Amino acid sequence: MERWRIIKAFTLGPLLEAAIPKPGNVNRYADFEDLTLYHFIFAETWTIDILHEATKIGDQLRRGTYRLNEAGIGELIKRAVQNAREVQDANPNFGIVALQIPLVIALSMSKNMLEARDWVRRLIDESTVRDTMELYRAIRIANPKGIPSGVKYDVYSDDSFRELFRDGINLKRLAEISCERELIFCEWLNGYELSYKTFARLYELTKEMTLEEAVQRAFVELLAENTDTLIVRKAGKEEAELVRERAREVLEGRLTLEEFDAFLREKKDLRNPGSLADIMAIALSLLVLKGYRFTREP
C-alpha cells in the first residue's frame, strides 16, 4: 500500500479519536487534570517521522532486503515514545504507538488492508527478545498508569532484562503472558481483530450518520461488549464491569450519553476507558486509509 497514504491515515486517526467527544475520554470539550487534548496533538504529530520509518522498513521487508526478525518493532516503539516525550509531559499515546508500529509495517508490506492482518501476526511471531527489551524501555519512558509491580518480568525490576533474555521472551511470548492485562497484546496475537471489527462498524455507521455520531455509537458498543483493561488496572474488575453495564444501558435507551459520560468522570480518570480508546484510534486510521472523506452530512 502507498507509503504516505498510510502515514497520513495513522496520524489523522488518533487525532480524530482524541478530538471527538466520547464518554469518559479527553476530547475537544473535556480534559483531565493531567491530560488534555493538546497532549495528544503534540505527541501524535511528533511521531510522524517514526511512522515514515516504519513504512520504509515494511517496504524493505516486502522486497526481501530485511528478514521479519529484523523489523525492529521494539526500537521503533521506543523511539516514538521518546519523540512524544520531547514535546509534552504526559502519556497520551503509548498504547496507540504500540498498536500503530507493527500494523503500519504490515500495511506497507501488503497489497490491501486484509492481507496486513496476516503479516502483522508473522511480525509479532518473528520478533526478538531485543524487541521486548526495547518495548520495556518504552514503557519506562511513557510510564503508563496501572502497570502492575511484583509480577513475573516486572517492567520496573532491575532483573527484568536478564530474565527476558534467559527465557527468550519475544513480543509474541510477552503478549501471550500479558493479553489478559492489556488489550494491545491481544490485538498483536489475533491480527488486530477488535480494531478491524470496529473499523468495519464505523464504515457501516458513517453511511447513515455523521462521523462524530458514528464514533460515539461505535465506542459505546465497544464499551458494552468488551472489558477495558486500563480501567481494570487502575480501578479493578468490578469498576470495569460496572462500566460495561452502564454502556449497555445507553444502548437500551435507559441512560443518556451525557449521563454515561458523567458517570465515567465521577472518579476523575479512574473510569477512563483508555485501552478501548486506543482501539478506536486504530479503527479510525483504518477508516481514513479505506478512503473515508469528511463531509458535514453522512
C-alpha positions in Angstrom: 0.0 0.0 0.0 1.1 3.6 -0.7 3.5 4.9 2.0 2.3 8.4 2.5 -1.4 7.4 2.5 -0.6 5.1 5.4 1.3 7.7 7.3 -1.4 10.3 6.9 -4.1 7.9 7.9 -2.3 6.8 11.0 -1.6 10.4 12.0 -5.1 11.6 11.5 -6.9 8.6 13.1 -5.5 9.2 16.7 -6.1 12.9 16.4 -9.8 12.3 15.4 -10.1 9.8 18.3 -8.8 12.4 20.8 -10.9 15.3 19.4 -14.3 13.6 19.0 -16.4 13.8 22.2 -16.6 10.2 23.5 -17.8 9.3 27.0 -15.1 9.2 29.7 -12.2 10.3 27.4 -10.3 13.5 26.8 -11.9 15.3 23.8 -12.4 18.8 22.4 -14.8 19.7 25.2 -13.2 17.9 28.2 -9.8 17.3 29.8 -8.4 15.5 32.8 -6.2 17.2 35.4 -3.0 15.8 33.9 -4.1 15.0 30.3 -5.5 17.4 27.7 -6.3 17.4 24.0 -3.1 19.3 23.5 -1.0 16.4 24.9 -2.5 14.2 22.1 -1.9 16.8 19.4 1.7 17.3 20.3 2.5 13.7 20.9 0.9 12.3 17.7 2.4 14.9 15.3 5.9 14.3 16.9 5.9 10.6 15.9 5.3 11.1 12.2 8.9 10.5 11.4 8.8 7.1 13.1 5.7 6.2 11.1 7.6 7.1 8.0 10.5 4.9 9.0 8.1 2.0 9.8 6.7 2.2 6.2 10.3 2.2 4.8 11.1 -0.9 6.9 7.8 -2.5 5.6 8.9 -1.8 2.0 12.3 -3.4 2.7 10.7 -6.5 4.2 8.4 -6.8 1.2 11.4 -6.6 -1.1 13.3 -9.2 0.9 16.1 -6.8 1.9 15.3 -7.4 5.6 14.1 -10.6 7.4 11.0 -10.4 9.6 13.0 -10.7 12.7 15.0 -7.6 11.7 11.9 -5.3 11.6 13.0 -3.6 14.9 9.4 -3.2 16.2 10.5 -2.6 19.8 13.1 0.0 18.9 10.6 1.9 16.7 8.0 2.0 19.6 10.7 3.2 22.0 11.8 6.0 19.7 8.2 7.1 19.0 7.6 7.3 22.7 10.8 9.3 23.2 9.7 11.7 20.5 6.3 12.2 22.1 8.0 12.9 25.4 10.1 15.6 23.9 7.2 17.9 23.3 4.7 17.2 26.2 4.7 15.9 29.8 2.1 13.1 29.9 1.5 9.7 28.4 -1.3 10.3 25.8 -0.3 7.7 23.2 1.8 4.8 24.3 -1.0 2.3 23.6 -1.6 3.9 20.2 2.0 3.8 19.2 2.3 0.1 20.3 -0.6 -0.7 18.1 0.4 1.6 15.2 4.0 0.4 14.6 3.5 -3.3 13.8 0.4 -2.6 11.7 2.0 0.3 9.8 4.9 -2.0 8.9 2.5 -4.8 7.9 0.3 -2.5 5.8 3.5 -1.3 4.0 4.2 -4.9 3.0 0.7 -5.7 1.9 -1.4 -5.3 -1.2 -4.5 -4.5 0.9 -5.7 -4.0 4.4 -6.8 -7.6 5.0 -3.5 -9.0 3.9 -1.8 -6.9 6.6 -3.6 -8.8 9.3 -1.6 -12.0 8.3 1.7 -10.1 8.1 1.3 -8.4 11.5 0.8 -11.8 13.1 4.0 -13.0 11.4 5.9 -9.9 12.5 4.9 -10.5 16.1 5.7 -14.2 15.8 9.2 -13.5 14.4 10.0 -10.6 16.8 13.1 -11.0 19.1 14.0 -10.7 22.7 15.6 -7.4 21.9 12.2 -6.1 20.7 10.8 -6.9 24.1 13.6 -5.2 25.9 13.1 -2.1 23.8 9.4 -2.2 24.5 10.2 -2.3 28.2 12.4 0.7 27.8 9.5 2.4 26.0 7.1 1.6 28.9 9.6 3.0 31.4 9.7 6.3 29.4 5.9 6.5 28.9 5.2 5.4 32.5 1.5 4.3 31.9 -0.8 4.3 34.8 -1.7 1.0 36.5 1.3 -1.1 35.4 1.5 -3.9 38.0 4.6 -4.5 40.0 5.8 -7.7 41.6 4.7 -9.8 38.6 6.9 -12.0 36.5 9.1 -10.0 34.1 8.2 -6.8 36.1 8.8 -3.8 33.8 10.3 -1.8 36.6 12.5 -4.5 38.0 16.3 -4.3 37.5 16.3 -8.0 36.9 13.7 -8.0 34.1 16.1 -7.7 31.2 18.2 -10.6 32.4 15.0 -12.7 32.9 13.7 -11.8 29.4 16.9 -12.8 27.8 17.2 -16.0 29.8 13.7 -17.2 28.9 13.7 -16.0 25.3 10.7 -13.8 25.7 9.9 -12.2 22.3 6.8 -10.0 21.7 4.6 -13.0 21.0 5.6 -14.7 24.2 5.1 -11.5 26.2 1.7 -10.9 24.5 0.6 -14.5 25.5 1.6 -13.8 29.1 0.1 -10.3 29.2 -3.0 -10.4 27.0 -5.4 -10.7 29.9 -3.9 -7.5 31.4 -3.8 -5.4 28.3 -5.8 -5.3 25.0 -2.8 -4.3 22.9 -1.2 -7.7 23.4 -4.5 -9.5 22.5 -4.5 -7.4 19.2 -1.0 -8.5 18.5 -1.9 -12.1 18.8 -5.2 -12.1 16.9 -4.3 -9.9 14.0 -6.0 -6.8 15.3 -9.4 -8.5 15.3 -11.1 -5.9 17.5 -9.6 -2.9 15.6 -10.7 -4.3 12.3 -14.1 -5.2 13.7 -14.5 -1.6 15.0 -13.3 -0.2 11.7 -16.0 -2.3 9.9 -18.6 -1.0 12.2 -17.5 2.6 11.7 -17.6 2.1 7.9 -21.2 0.9 8.2 -22.3 3.6 10.5 -20.8 6.5 8.6 -23.1 5.7 5.7 -26.0 6.8 7.9 -24.5 9.1 10.5 -22.0 12.0 10.8 -18.5 10.9 11.8 -19.0 12.1 15.3 -22.3 10.2 15.8 -20.8 7.1 14.3 -17.7 7.2 16.6 -19.9 7.8 19.7 -22.2 4.9 18.8 -19.4 2.5 18.0 -17.5 3.5 21.1 -20.5 2.8 23.4 -20.9 -0.6 21.6 -17.2 -1.3 22.3 -17.6 -0.5 26.0 -20.7 -2.6 26.2 -19.1 -5.7 24.6 -15.5 -5.5 26.0 -13.7 -5.0 29.2 -11.4 -2.0 29.2 -8.1 -3.2 30.6 -6.9 0.2 31.6 -9.9 0.6 33.9 -9.2 -2.9 35.3 -5.6 -1.9 36.1 -6.5 1.4 37.7 -9.8 0.7 39.4 -10.4 -3.0 39.4 -12.6 -5.6 37.7 -15.8 -4.5 39.4 -15.5 -1.0 38.2 -14.7 -2.2 34.7 -17.8 -4.5 34.7 -19.9 -1.6 36.0 -18.8 0.5 33.0 -19.9 -2.3 30.7 -23.3 -2.4 32.4 -23.8 1.3 32.1 -22.8 1.2 28.4 -25.5 -1.5 27.8 -28.0 0.8 29.5 -27.1 3.5 26.9 -27.7 1.1 24.1 -31.0 0.0 25.6 -32.1 3.7 25.9 -32.2 3.6 29.8 -29.3 6.0 30.1 -28.3 9.0 28.0 -24.9 9.5 26.6 -24.5 12.6 28.8 -25.4 10.7 31.9 -23.0 7.9 31.0 -20.2 10.4 30.4 -20.9 12.0 33.9 -20.8 8.5 35.4 -17.4 7.8 33.9 -16.0 11.1 35.1 -17.3 10.7 38.7 -14.0 9.4 39.9 -11.8 11.6 37.7 -9.8 9.4 35.3 -10.2 6.0 37.1 -13.0 5.0 34.7 -11.3 6.5 31.7 -11.7 3.7 29.0 -8.2 4.3 27.6 -7.5 0.8 26.1 -10.7 0.8 24.0 -9.9 4.4 23.0 -6.6 3.1 21.6 -8.6 0.5 19.6 -10.8 3.4 18.3 -7.8 5.3 17.2 -6.6 2.4 15.1 -10.1 1.8 13.7 -10.3 5.5 12.7 -6.9 5.2 11.0 -8.2 2.2 9.0 -11.3 4.1 8.1 -9.3 7.0 6.7 -7.0 4.6 4.9 -10.0 2.9 3.3 -10.9 6.3 1.8 -13.3 8.0 4.1 -13.9 11.6 3.0 -15.2 14.0 5.6 -18.5 15.9 4.9 -20.8 17.7 7.3 -23.6 15.2 6.5 -23.3 11.4 6.1 
